[in-house]
Amino acid sequence: QVQLVESGGGLVQAGESLRVSCAASGLTFSTYNMGWFRQAPGKDRDFVAAITWDGGNTYYAESVKGRFNISRDNAKNTVYLQMSSLKPEDTAVYYCAARLRYARGSYTNDWAYRYWGQGTQVTVSS
């Protein structure tokens, strides 16, 4: 049974940093590309960042480029999202997701991801 469990969310002030983590189990983690998405209340789920199976390539939404950093530790079956210079508009539930290495579709397409976590709330106050 595949499980993706996010942690590390919370309430921070604008300008601060936060790191969220996603621990995977039940799958061969090193063969999956991983992504982070977020969903604010009343809005669609949006792509945030993605990283290839070996960590060799990363992709970011324009809105977070230069502020967020995605990384992974295959020995720990964990993917991270380091968020800096947080803004109130970054407030959302953050989800991690896994997609097979050769899955079709862009990294930005949520339908291309096979497994999803339950999400962790990140709230940025102004």
Salt bridges, closest charged atoms under 4 A:
GLU62 OE2 - LYS65 NZ 2.72
ASP90 OD1 - ARG38 NH1 2.90
ASP90 OD2 - ARG67 NH1 2.74
ASP110 OD2 - ARG45 NH2 3.36
